[in-house]
Amino acid sequence: KIHGDTITLDGYHLSLDYGLYLAALCWYRTITGNSLKNIDWVPSQYAYIADELEEMKWSVEAAMKNPYEVTYRTTE
């Protein structure tokens, strides 16, 4: 699981794995308006991202729905 600050390198710049991939998901969703539901590709050098892909897609969708709010995922 993603714990702590693994999205940035130093608190400001996006990390080369999770951070940039998450930014790419945001750009794709924003520019195309398409759902992220069928996205399953991850770069081979960062294959471990696949373990967190559903959480990352949920985060992007939550940010799109409520762009100026912190959202929390509850377990159901």
Legacy VTK file of the C-alpha trace (Angstrom):
# vtk DataFile Version 3.0
C-alpha trace
ASCII
DATASET POLYDATA
POINTS 76 float
0.000 0.000 0.000
0.992 3.600 -0.492
1.991 4.966 2.904
3.439 8.311 3.781
4.721 10.507 1.001
5.608 8.195 -1.875
3.969 10.501 -4.413
6.794 13.049 -4.217
10.562 12.829 -4.213
11.126 15.633 -1.739
7.719 16.962 -0.756
7.468 19.106 -3.902
8.478 17.166 -7.036
6.545 14.129 -8.247
8.255 10.782 -7.820
9.259 8.996 -11.024
6.960 6.068 -10.375
3.761 6.695 -8.401
3.781 10.468 -8.766
4.194 10.668 -12.531
1.804 7.779 -13.178
-0.845 9.389 -10.994
-0.348 12.688 -12.832
-0.747 10.847 -16.153
-4.032 9.341 -14.958
-5.235 12.828 -14.008
-4.266 14.276 -17.385
-5.886 11.398 -19.276
-9.126 11.705 -17.294
-9.213 15.497 -17.642
-8.325 15.757 -21.332
-10.405 12.861 -22.665
-13.222 12.771 -20.135
-12.995 8.985 -20.385
-13.346 6.664 -17.432
-10.226 5.086 -15.972
-12.096 1.809 -15.471
-10.380 -0.112 -18.286
-6.871 1.234 -17.749
-4.559 -1.555 -16.644
-1.251 -0.791 -18.370
1.742 0.217 -16.269
5.335 0.706 -17.461
7.320 -2.532 -17.157
10.049 -0.864 -15.071
7.367 0.122 -12.544
5.304 -3.077 -12.638
4.770 -2.886 -8.853
2.441 0.083 -9.438
-0.168 -2.412 -10.633
-0.674 -3.421 -6.989
-1.942 0.100 -6.244
-3.647 0.885 -9.550
-7.241 0.577 -8.342
-6.535 2.880 -5.407
-4.859 5.398 -7.687
-7.787 5.358 -10.124
-10.208 5.834 -7.228
-8.161 8.812 -6.055
-8.294 10.461 -9.475
-12.049 9.935 -9.759
-12.562 11.337 -6.248
-10.462 14.389 -7.111
-12.487 14.951 -10.276
-15.766 14.800 -8.346
-14.594 16.998 -5.451
-11.581 18.993 -6.663
-11.273 21.258 -3.628
-11.934 18.719 -0.887
-10.027 15.991 0.858
-11.814 12.715 0.251
-11.534 9.571 2.300
-12.223 6.070 1.112
-14.303 4.102 3.532
-14.348 0.334 3.657
-17.715 -1.157 2.982
LINES 1 77
76 0 1 2 3 4 5 6 7 8 9 10 11 12 13 14 15 16 17 18 19 20 21 22 23 24 25 26 27 28 29 30 31 32 33 34 35 36 37 38 39 40 41 42 43 44 45 46 47 48 49 50 51 52 53 54 55 56 57 58 59 60 61 62 63 64 65 66 67 68 69 70 71 72 73 74 75
